[in-house]
Amino acid sequence: MRSRRNLCGQVVHDLGCQILAGDVKPGDPLPQEAVLCDKMGVSRTVIREAIKSLAAKGLVDSRAKRGTIVLPARSWNYLDPEVLDWQSRADTGDSQLFFLTEFRQTIEPAAAALAAERASDEQLQAIREAFEQMEENTDKLDEFLKADLQFHTEILHATGNLFFSPVANVIHVSLASSLRVTNRQASDNRTSIPPHRNVLDAICARDPEAAREAMRLLLKDANERIQKATQVS
């Protein structure tokens, strides 16, 4: 028997996917509570909790007598991991992948520069260990992805700026999407190692500008490979 929390999570997922897919457009109302209860087989309490969750993510606005309205896309919290997942499911083309890569190209070079300035010895070791895991798992896509994500996440943490942490959600979705497009063979993973090593070396050398440039080149290379792979497919 599913708990109320699990039921609420499923309703949030279903409604979120519908909103991101455009089945319910910005400005349109969600069905009334009674309709949602019948359609989804849950209680009013579950529906109300789900609506509160969607509101917290910036997807809807609920008011007495007016009902629940889907907000414009500019209000949606795209740093939320669930919103990112729903957007990924709804994106039938490659637009999200390009936008995510563009976002990373803006944020991560600055993060690498800050990490070079501020990282503790323990944080440098964490970045180094993530890189070593990448080297050891070039023939395993899932393990390589996990290590690659850890590498970039540790750099964000090493900035010492807590506002960089939510960006890890974006990087997770971006890496998962891009590696499945560009790194379909072990040789593709091995190609990714040298630019990551350059980033690691610059950060460990405490050279902010070299770290910034190394990260810029890493992401530039990734973007070029994404463009090439999507054009071929």
N, C-alpha and C positions, 0 to 999 in steps of 0.2 A: 504493500500500500504506500503510495507516494505521500510525502509530507506536504504541508501547506507551502513550505519554502520551495520545495521542488516544483510544485504546481505553479507558484508565482514565477519562478525562473523560466519555466516553459512558456507561460503566457507572455512574459517580457520578451523572450526570444522570438516568438511567433509574430507579435505585433511589431517589434523592432525590425524584423526582416521585411515585413509588409511595407513599413514606412520607408526604409532605405531602398526597397525595390520600386517604390513609386506607386504601389497599389493604393496607398492612401497618400494623397499629395498635400504639400504645405497649404494651410488654409482650410483644408477639409476637416470635418469632425470625425472622430472615431465613432463607431456604433455605440449606442447607449449601453449602460451597464447590463440591463436585462438581456439585451441581444448578445453581448459578449459572453455572459454567463451561459446562455443556452448553446451558443456556438462552440464554446471551449469546454463546456462541462465542468465549470468551477463555480465557486461561490462569489458573492459580491465582495466579500473581504479580500479574496485573492485578486480579483480584478482591480480593486482600489489600491492594493499594495503594488500591483504591476504598473498601474498608471503613475503612482508616485515615483517608482524607479525610472520610468521613461522620462518623467518630468525632470528628475535629477540629472539625466543625461542630455537635457536640452531639446528633446524630441517633441514634447507636447506641453501644452499649457491647459490646466484643468480649472474651471471656475464654475461655481454654483449657477444654475439656471441656464448657463451657456453651453455646458458640456466640455468635452476634451477636444482641443484643436491641435492639429499637427503644425509645429512651428516651422519657419523658413530654415533651409539647410544651413544658413550661416549661424544659426543658434545651436546646432548639434555639436556635441563634444566629441570631436574626432580623435582625441587622445584617449578616450575611453576604449579599453580593449574589446568590449562587446560591440560598440558602434563600429569600430574598425573591422571586426569580423563580419558584421552584417553588410557593411559597405563592400567588403571583398566578395561576399556571396552575390551581391546585386550587380557587381561590375562585370558585365559580359565582355567588355573590351579590355584594353590595357591602360585605361586612363588613370585608375587608382595607383597602379604601379609607378607610372611616370610622375604623378603628383607626390607620392611618398618619397621617391628618389630625389626629386627636386627639393623637398623639405629637408631631407637628410643632408643634401649638399649645402644647405644654408646653415644648419645647426652643428653638424658634427666636426667640421674643421675648427670652429671656435672651441668646441668641447675638447678636442685634442690639444689645442694650444694651452687651454687652462689646465688640463691634466698634466702637461709638461711642467707647468709652473708649480702646481699645488699638490700633486699626488704624494702620498706617504710611501714609505718603503713597502709597506704591506699591500698598498693598492697597486704599486708597480709590479709586485710579485703576482698579484691576481691577474693583471693584464697579461703578463708573461705566461702564466700557466694556461690561460685560455688560448693563447696563440699556440702553445705547445700541443694542446689538445686538437687544434685545427690541423697541425702538421701530422699528428698521429692518426687522424681519421679522414684523410682525403678520399678514401675509397668507400666511405659510409656517409650517404647524404644526410641522414637524420642526425648522426653524431657530429658531423661537420657543421651542420646548421646550428646545433646546440652550442658548440664551441665558438662559432662565429658570432652568434648573438651574445654570448657571455663576454667575448672580447670587446664588443662595442658598448655593452652595458657597463662593464667595469670602467671604461674610459669616461662614460657619463658620470658615474659615481665619483671618479677621481677628480672631477672638477671642483668638488666641495660645494657645489650649488645645487640645492635640493630641487630647484625648478627644472633641472635637466632630467630628473628621474622619470617623469611621465613620458618623455620622448622614447624611452625603452619600448613602450607599447607600439609606437609607430615603427621602430626599427624591427621589432619582432615580425610584424605583418609584412613589412617591406622585404626583409631577408627571406622569409619563408616563400613569398611570392617570386622574388627575383631568382633565388637559387634553383627553384623548380623550373624556371624558364631557361636560365643560362648554364647551370651546373648539372647537366644530365649524365656526365661521365666523370670518372675519377680524375681524368686529365684536366677537366674544367676546374675542379677544386684545387689541384696543384698550381694552376695558373694564378689562383687568388692568393697564394701564400706570399710571394715576394712583396706585393704592395702592402700587405698587412705587416710584414716584417719591417718595412720602412717606417710605418707608423709607430710600431713598438720601439724601434731603435731611437727615433727622434724623441719620443716621450721619455724614455729611460735616460737619454742624454740631456734632458732638461732644456730642450731647444724648442721653444714655443712656435716660432715661425716655421721651422723645419717640420714640426708635427702638424701644423695647420696645412702646409703644402702637401705633405705626404697623405693626409686624409683626403684632401681635395682631389689628388690624383687617383687615390683608391676609388673614390666614389665616381669620378669621371670615367674611369675604366669600367666600373660596374654598369654605369648608365649606357655606355657605348655597346657593351655586350648585350644589355637588355634590348636596345634598339635593333641590333643585328639579329638577335634571336626572334624577336616578334615580327620583324619584317620577313624573315625566312618562313616562319610559321603562318 
